[in-house]
Structures are given as C-alpha cells and as structure tokens.
Amino acid sequence: MLALYLLLPVAIVGLSILIAVLHMVAPDHWTPILSYSLHKKFKSKETGVLSFGLGLIHGIFSSILSFAIAIFGVYFFPQFDIKIFAVALLVFVAAYIILNARHEEKSQESKGNEIEKSILLVSIIPDPAIVPIILIAVVYGMHFVYITMSLFVLSSALALLLITLVLSKFLMKKLATLTPKKIDYLVAIILLLTTVFVLF
C-alpha cells in the first residue's frame, strides 16, 4: 500500500505530461502553424517561437479551465469520495473527447481541408483533459497540484515546439496522415486506463 502511495505521484505527473504531448501530436495543432509559417516564409526560429507560444497559451488555458472545474466539483460535492468523483470525471472527459473527435471529423469532411489564418486559434482553445489528474493530485496537496499543472503547461509548449520544428524539416508528408480523431481516441483510452489504476 505504501508503494502504491509513493508511485501514484509519479504516475500523476507522468500522465499529465503524456496527455500534453499526445494532444499536441494531433495535426489540428501543428498543421495550421506550419501552413501559416510557410505562407509568411518564417524561418525555423520564428516558427519555433510561434509554436512554443501557442502551446504555452493552450497549456495555461487548459490548466486554468481544468483547475476551475475540479475546484467547482469538490466545492459542490463535498460529500462525494474524491476517488469516485475523479473516476466519474475520467470517464466523462474520455467520453467527451471521443464524441468531440467524431464531431470534428464530420465538420472537417463538410468544410474540406482549407486552412485559414484564423485557424491558429485552435491551438489555444482549452480542453479539460487534466481535470481528473488535478483531482487525484489534490490528495498530495495544492503545491503538488501546481507542480503538475506547471509541468503540463511546459510539456504542451515544448511538445508543440519540437513537433513543428521536426515536421517542418523531415516528416511533414508522412505524419500529415495522422488524424486528430486517432490522437483524441488514444488520449481517451489513456484516461480510461487511468480509471482502472485509480480504482485499485
């Protein structure tokens, strides 16, 4: 039991970083950046600054949204066991990601693959993917929650930076075949697997 208690913080941090990285691998984050950079004839440094900045903003907004949802839940449902509430949210967020992925795919099919300047905003729209992670992290105190959120933000920015720089030079054509839906499904599966870990 002690071993599980000691391993859980490592798992929480690891999951938050993994979710941040996987989310940024989705083409709907890096494709608009590369397209915009190509149109503006940006150098690698300028593309890197743009991608890091957008990844940072996305991570901050997502962390704030997730934190607000987590605190709201705990405040209004104090009688609920934190573990049960976290598991319920894990399942809810996973279901939301899956449904949203299906909706986005249908929208893309109807609108085509046109990429406009305004689509850069996609990279900063927040999502509540780490709400359950925050709820579990609360067990170890608010300082640990802040550390986890900070690592999520930093991982989001660094992941988007590395992905855009690598793809701009080597793998654009090959990895462009990835769909946002597939990445979203992978994130949802990880969240669902986390529910099993939390329950035991």
HELIX and SHEET records of a PDB file:
HELIX    1   1 LEU A    2  VAL A   25  1                                  24    
HELIX    2   2 PRO A   27  LYS A   40  1                                  14    
HELIX    3   3 SER A   44  PHE A   76  1                                  33    
HELIX    4   4 ILE A   82  LYS A  111  1                                  30    
HELIX    5   5 LYS A  117  ILE A  124  5                                   8    
HELIX    6   6 VAL A  131  ALA A  137  1                                   7    
HELIX    7   7 VAL A  138  TYR A  140  5                                   3    
HELIX    8   8 MET A  142  VAL A  166  1                                  25    
HELIX    9   9 LEU A  167  LEU A  171  3                                   5    
HELIX   10  10 MET A  172  LEU A  175  1                                   4    
HELIX   11  11 PRO A  180  LEU A  199  1                                  20    
END                                                                             
